Amino acid sequence: MPDKRNLRVSHEDRDQVVEQLRVAAGDGRLTAEELDERLEAALTARTYGELEVLLIDLPTSPAAVQAPAPEAKELVHLKIGHGNIRRDGRWAVPRRLMVEGRHGNVVIDFSDAIISQPTLDLSLSLGHGNITLIVPPGVAVDVDNVAIRHGNIRQRVHREPGIPVKLLVTASGDMRHGNLVVRRSRTRRTFWGWLLRRRPLPAGQ
């Protein structure tokens, strides 16, 4: 097997390193000159080894030991009386997720979630409030078994042909007053978009 450092990188790999360099510069770890030099090197890098050199002296270096990913739990029960629930970032998707509340709003964001199984059984029981499910490509949501007495179900995400489903969320349960919204994750800006945003416009525009 070839050394990973000699393997070719993708555009996404370069974008991830560029973002790490920008964060490091914002934290004061790199000067403006160092940032420019490393950005140019990242954009022209061909292998993982060339990218690793650019991050080797930064906390986000791929050479650093990574913490083990949390294991998926069988059941997670989120319960509130009056308030809000938000689950986002690097959280481990369980096999079953129960959401119960009297008054409040719930946001479940799968954008950066750790997915280790193909299905999630999502059980909902809310009195007054709204539920928002934020999903990236590859995550599908079935809301056919959710009953809402006073409110609406807004399914704004549909399966895209050619994109495999890595997680199917099957939602069920009931809500008395409120809305259930399923929407797409916001698209992250790549380095190319960032570069075009910074590039000065031609004279006269």
C-alpha positions as CSV (number, residue, x, y, z in Angstrom):
1,M,0.0,0.0,0.0
2,P,1.4,3.5,-0.9
3,D,2.1,5.9,1.9
4,K,-0.9,8.3,2.3
5,R,1.4,11.2,2.0
6,N,2.1,10.3,-1.6
7,L,-1.6,10.0,-2.5
8,R,-3.2,12.7,-4.6
9,V,-5.5,15.2,-2.9
10,S,-8.9,16.5,-4.1
11,H,-10.3,20.0,-4.3
12,E,-12.2,19.3,-1.1
13,D,-9.0,18.4,0.7
14,R,-7.4,21.7,-0.4
15,D,-10.4,23.7,0.7
16,Q,-10.3,22.1,4.2
17,V,-6.6,23.0,4.6
18,V,-7.3,26.5,3.3
19,E,-10.0,27.0,5.9
20,Q,-7.7,25.7,8.7
21,L,-5.0,28.2,7.6
22,R,-7.5,31.1,7.6
23,V,-8.6,30.1,11.1
24,A,-5.0,29.9,12.3
25,A,-4.3,33.4,10.8
26,G,-7.4,34.8,12.5
27,D,-6.1,33.4,15.8
28,G,-2.8,35.2,15.3
29,R,-0.8,32.0,14.7
30,L,0.2,33.1,11.2
31,T,1.2,36.5,9.8
32,A,-0.4,37.9,6.7
33,E,2.8,37.0,4.7
34,E,2.8,33.4,6.0
35,L,-0.9,33.0,5.2
36,D,-0.4,34.2,1.6
37,E,2.5,31.8,1.1
38,R,0.7,28.8,2.6
39,L,-2.5,29.5,0.7
40,E,-0.6,29.5,-2.6
41,A,1.1,26.3,-1.6
42,A,-2.2,24.7,-0.6
43,L,-3.9,25.6,-3.9
44,T,-1.1,24.0,-5.9
45,A,-0.5,20.9,-3.6
46,R,-0.8,17.6,-5.3
47,T,-0.3,15.1,-2.4
48,Y,-1.3,14.8,1.3
49,G,2.3,15.2,2.2
50,E,2.5,18.6,0.7
51,L,-0.6,19.7,2.6
52,E,0.6,18.2,5.9
53,V,3.7,20.3,5.8
54,L,1.5,23.4,5.8
55,L,-0.2,22.4,9.0
56,I,2.5,20.6,10.9
57,D,3.2,23.5,13.3
58,L,-0.5,24.3,13.9
59,P,-3.0,22.7,16.4
60,T,-5.2,21.5,13.5
61,S,-2.3,19.5,12.0
62,P,-3.5,16.1,10.6
63,A,-0.4,14.6,12.2
64,A,-1.9,15.3,15.6
65,V,-3.6,12.5,17.4
66,Q,-7.4,12.6,16.8
67,A,-9.8,11.8,19.6
68,P,-11.9,8.7,19.0
69,A,-15.3,9.3,17.6
70,P,-18.1,8.8,20.1
71,E,-20.1,5.6,19.7
72,A,-23.8,5.8,18.8
73,K,-26.1,5.2,21.7
74,E,-29.2,3.0,21.4
75,L,-31.5,5.7,22.7
76,V,-31.3,9.4,23.5
77,H,-34.2,11.2,25.2
78,L,-34.4,15.0,25.0
79,K,-37.0,16.5,27.3
80,I,-38.0,20.1,28.1
81,G,-40.8,21.8,30.0
82,H,-40.3,25.4,28.8
83,G,-37.3,26.3,26.7
84,N,-35.4,25.3,23.6
85,I,-33.4,22.3,22.5
86,R,-30.6,22.5,19.9
87,R,-28.5,19.6,18.8
88,D,-25.7,20.5,16.4
89,G,-22.0,20.3,15.7
90,R,-20.1,17.0,16.1
91,W,-22.8,14.9,17.8
92,A,-23.2,11.2,17.5
93,V,-26.6,10.2,15.9
94,P,-28.2,7.5,18.0
95,R,-30.3,4.7,16.7
96,R,-33.4,6.1,18.4
97,L,-34.1,9.7,19.4
98,M,-37.1,10.8,21.5
99,V,-38.0,14.5,21.7
100,E,-40.6,15.5,24.3
101,G,-41.6,18.9,25.3
102,R,-44.5,21.1,26.5
103,H,-43.5,24.6,25.3
104,G,-40.4,25.4,23.2
105,N,-38.6,25.0,20.0
106,V,-36.3,22.2,18.8
107,V,-33.5,22.3,16.2
108,I,-31.7,19.2,15.2
109,D,-28.9,19.8,12.8
110,F,-27.3,16.8,11.0
111,S,-24.8,18.9,9.0
112,D,-21.7,17.8,11.0
113,A,-23.2,14.9,12.9
114,I,-21.4,11.6,13.2
115,I,-23.4,9.0,11.4
116,S,-22.5,5.4,12.1
117,Q,-25.7,3.6,11.2
118,P,-28.1,3.9,8.2
119,T,-31.4,4.7,10.0
120,L,-32.7,6.9,12.8
121,D,-36.0,6.4,14.5
122,L,-37.1,9.9,15.6
123,S,-40.1,10.1,17.9
124,L,-41.7,13.5,18.5
125,S,-44.1,14.6,21.2
126,L,-44.6,18.3,21.6
127,G,-47.4,20.5,23.0
128,H,-46.6,24.0,21.7
129,G,-43.5,24.7,19.6
130,N,-41.7,24.2,16.3
131,I,-39.3,21.5,15.2
132,T,-36.6,22.2,12.6
133,L,-34.5,19.4,11.0
134,I,-31.5,20.6,9.1
135,V,-30.0,18.0,6.8
136,P,-27.1,17.8,4.4
137,P,-27.0,15.9,1.1
138,G,-27.2,12.2,1.9
139,V,-29.6,12.5,4.7
140,A,-33.3,11.9,4.0
141,V,-36.3,12.5,6.2
142,D,-39.6,10.6,6.2
143,V,-42.4,12.7,7.9
144,D,-45.4,10.7,6.8
145,N,-46.1,9.4,10.3
146,V,-46.1,12.8,12.1
147,A,-49.5,14.2,13.1
148,I,-50.0,18.0,13.8
149,R,-53.3,19.2,15.1
150,H,-52.7,22.9,14.5
151,G,-49.8,23.7,12.3
152,N,-47.9,22.7,9.2
153,I,-45.3,20.2,7.9
154,R,-42.9,21.8,5.5
155,Q,-40.7,19.3,3.7
156,R,-38.3,21.4,1.8
157,V,-35.7,18.6,1.1
158,H,-36.3,15.8,-1.4
159,R,-34.0,13.0,-2.4
160,E,-31.6,14.0,-5.1
161,P,-30.9,11.4,-7.9
162,G,-27.3,10.1,-7.9
163,I,-26.7,10.9,-4.2
164,P,-26.7,7.8,-2.0
165,V,-28.7,8.0,1.3
166,K,-26.3,7.4,4.2
167,L,-29.0,8.2,6.8
168,L,-32.7,7.8,6.7
169,V,-34.6,9.6,9.4
170,T,-38.1,8.2,10.1
171,A,-40.1,10.7,12.1
172,S,-43.3,9.8,14.0
173,G,-45.4,11.2,16.8
174,D,-47.7,14.1,17.3
175,M,-47.6,17.9,17.9
176,R,-50.5,19.9,19.2
177,H,-49.6,23.5,18.1
178,G,-46.6,24.2,15.9
179,N,-44.7,23.5,12.7
180,L,-42.3,20.8,11.5
181,V,-39.8,22.1,9.0
182,V,-37.2,20.0,7.1
183,R,-34.6,22.2,5.3
184,R,-31.2,21.8,3.6
185,S,-28.0,22.8,5.3
186,R,-26.5,26.0,4.3
187,T,-23.7,25.6,1.7
188,R,-20.3,26.3,3.1
189,R,-18.2,28.8,1.1
190,T,-15.2,27.1,-0.6
191,F,-11.9,28.9,-0.9
192,W,-12.7,29.7,-4.5
193,G,-15.8,31.5,-3.5
194,W,-13.8,33.3,-0.7
195,L,-11.1,34.3,-3.2
196,L,-13.7,35.7,-5.7
197,R,-15.3,37.6,-2.9
198,R,-12.0,39.2,-1.9
199,R,-10.8,39.9,-5.5
200,P,-11.2,43.6,-6.4
201,L,-13.7,44.4,-9.1
202,P,-12.4,45.8,-12.4
203,A,-12.4,49.5,-12.7
204,G,-15.8,51.0,-13.6
205,Q,-17.8,48.2,-11.8
